[in-house]
Amino acid sequence: MLRIPCPFCGPRAEIEFRCGGEAHIRRPPDPDALSDAEWADYLFLRSNPKGIHRERWFHAHGCQRWFNLARHTVSDRILAVYPMGAEPPADLLAAAGD
């Protein structure tokens, strides 16, 4: 089982959390100007990397707060946890060894 380090409660079992999908997806500044295909891309297309993936997580059975988490998708190793709205740590790639 994955142990997720909640920045507010400390390490907890994965079953206490809900994944909110990929982090750092910016809403288009003018959604009305997008074509249907561009809008569909924004809504549904996400990266699925083999390597570092930045995700949003919600501590549903704990503090009820959101945070970002960087995880290596092959090893499930958690590389960084950081607040919502913050950029990922600059040394994230170096820490992953990629």
TIPA-610294 format. One record per atom (N, C-alpha, C): x, y, z; residue in one letter. Coordinates in pm, whole numbers, plus 32768, in hexadecimal, padded with zeros to 4 digits. Each point is the difference from the previous one (the first is absolute). Example, Ala and Ser with C-alpha at 12.3 -4.5 7.8 and 13.67 -1.06 7.14 Angstrom:
residues 2
85277DC7830CA;7FA780778000A;805A80788000A;7FDD80697FB8S;805280778006S;7FB3806D8049S;
***
This chain:
residues 98
80547F8B8000M;7FAC80758000M;8059807C8000M;7FD880647FB6L;8048807D7FF8L;7FE78053807EL;806B80368038R;7FF5805D8073R;8014808B7FCAR;7F9B80548010I;800380877FCBI;801E80618072I;806780557FEFP;8023805F806AP;7FA9807E7FF7P;7F9180018044C;7FAC80778003C;804F80718041C;800880757FC0P;804E806D803BP;7FC180388080P;7F837FDC801BF;7FBA80348075F;7FF27F998070F;7FF67F7F7FDCC;7FE87F968063C;80737F9D800FC;806080037FA4G;806B7F9E8002G;7FDF7F887FA9G;80567F9C7FFDP;7FEC7F8B7FAAP;7F837FB28026P;7FB27FDD7F9AR;7F857FB38014R;7FF17F9C7F8ER;7FAB7F9E8014A;7FE67F997F9BA;7FB5803D7F88A;801E7FCA7F8DE;7FC5802F7F82E;7F6780008002E;7FC37FA58049I;7F6E7FF68000I;7FBC807A803FI;804C80558047E;7FC78079803AE;7FF580727F9AE;803B7FF07F8AF;800B806C7F9FF;7FB07FE37F81F;7FE7806B7FB5R;7FC47FF77F7BR;8059804E7FA1R;80217FC27F91C;805280437F9BC;7FA6805B7FADC;802A807B7FECG;7FB380617FB4G;803580127F73G;80587FA97FD4G;803380087F78G;807E80537FF5G;8022801D7F85E;807A80487FE2E;7FFE808E8038E;806F802A8037A;800D80888037A;802E80617F94A;7FF1807F801CH;8033806D7FAEH;7FBC800A7F77H;7F827FDD7FF7I;7FB580127F84I;7FBD80898009I;802380587FA7R;7FCB80898002R;7F8280097FABR;7F9C80408038R;7F8580197FB5R;801E80657F91R;7FCC7FE97F88P;801880607F93P;7FCB808B8026P;8049806A7FDEP;7FD580878027P;7F7D802A7FBEP;7FE67FD07F86D;7F8480237FB9D;7FC07F807FCAD;7FB77FB68054P;7FC67F817FD5P;7FA3800E7F87P;7FBC80727FF4D;7FA480137F90D;804880057F79D;8082801F8001A;804C800A7F84A;80337F787FD0A;7FF27F998052L;80337F7C7FDBL;7FA07FB67FA3L;80397FB47FA7S;7FAE7FA77FADS;7FD27F8B8057S;7FA37FB27FCDD;7FD27F8B804AD;80737F9F8019D;80567FEF7F9EA;80727FA4800FA;80628034806AA;801B80838000E;805A80398065E;7FC47FF5808BE;7F7D8015800CW;7FBD7FF48082W;80047F6F8030W;7FEA7FA27FA6A;80077F728023A;808D7FDB802EA;806580367FBCD;808B7FE6802AD;80178032808FD;7FD08078801EY;801180378086Y;7FB87FA98069Y;7F887FD57FE1L;7FB17FB48061L;80307F718015L;80297FBE7F95F;80137F708008F;808E7FCC7FECF;805480487FB8L;80857FCB7FE3L;806180228070L;803E7F9B8035R;80638011806BR;807D7FB17FDBR;806F802A8037S;807B7FB57FE8S;7FFB7F7F8052S;80457F9E7FD3N;80087F818046N;80917FD27FF8N;805980498046P;808F7FE77FEDP;80317F828045P;80697FCB7FC8K;804C7F998044K;8073804B8041K;7FF0801F807EG;806280518047G;7FBA805C8061G;80308079800BI;7FCA805F8061I;7F7780347FD3I;7FA27FFA805CH;7F7980337FE5H;7FD680558078H;7FCE80787FE2R;7FD3805A806AR;7F687FF5800BR;7FD07FE38078E;7F737FE28017E;7FC880558072E;7F7B800E8000R;7FB98041806FR;7FC67F918057R;8009800E8083W;7FC97F9D805CW;7FAD8046806AW;7F967FBB802CF;7FA580338066F;80007F9E8075F;801680318079H;80017FAA8076H;7F6F7FF48033H;7FB67FA67FC2A;7F707FF28019A;7FDF7FD2808DA;80517FA68038H;7FE47FC98085H;806180368068H;8025807D7FEDG;805D8041805CG;7FDE80938009G;805E80537FD7C;7FF280918011C;7FA580417F98C;7FD77FB47F99Q;7FA680347F98Q;804280707FB0Q;80827FF77FE8R;804780687FB7R;80427FC77F83R;801280567F9CW;80417FDD7F82W;809580238006W;80517FB47FB7F;808E801E7FF0F;80307FBF7F80F;8075802A7FD2N;803F7FC57F89N;80687F9B802CN;80127F9C7FABL;805F7F96801CL;80457FDC7F7EL;80827FF08002A;804B7FD07F8BA;80267F6F801CA;7FDA7FA97FA1R;80147F708013R;803E7FC57F82R;805A7FA18012H;80397FB87F8EH;7FA27F8D7FE1H;7FC97FFD7F88T;7F967FA07FDFT;80317F707FF4T;807F7FEB7FEBV;80337F777FF5V;80157FC3808AV;8041804B8059S;80217FCB8084S;7F9A8026806BS;7FA5805D7FE1D;7FA080398061D;8046804E806FD;8080801F7FEDR;8049804D8063R;7FCD80908002R;7FE280338075I;7FD3808A800FI;807B8057800DI;800C80617FA5L;807780527FF7L;7FF280868046L;7F8780358003A;7FEA8083803EA;7F6D80138020A;7FE6804A8068V;7F79802B8025V;800880978010V;7FA380487FC2Y;800580928007Y;7F73803A7FF8Y;7FEE807D802CP;7F79803A800AP;7FBE80177F79P;7F7C80028003M;7FB480257F89M;8027808E7FD7M;800A80187F81G;802280847FCDG;809580197FF7G;80507FAB803EA;8092800F7FFBA;80377FB27F8AA;8071802E7FCFE;80467FB67F97E;80497F8A803EE;80167F967FB2P;804D7F8F8037P;808D802B8024P;803D7FBD8060P;808880228027P;805F7FFB7F87P;805D805F7FFAA;805D800B7F8FA;805A7F867FF4A;80207FC1806FD;805B7F8F7FFDD;7FB87F7A7FEDD;7F8480047FD3L;7FB07F867FF4L;803E7F9C7FA0L;802E802C7F8CL;803C7FA37FA0L;80807FC38035L;8051804F8045A;807C7FCC8039A;7FE37F98806CA;7F9980188050A;7FDC7FA3806BA;7FD07F7A7FC8A;7FC480037F89A;7FCC7F867FC4A;806B7FAF7FBAA;807180407FE5G;80697FB97FB8G;7FE37FF47F6DG;7FA480517FCAD;7FDE7FFC7F70D;804B806D7FB5D;
***
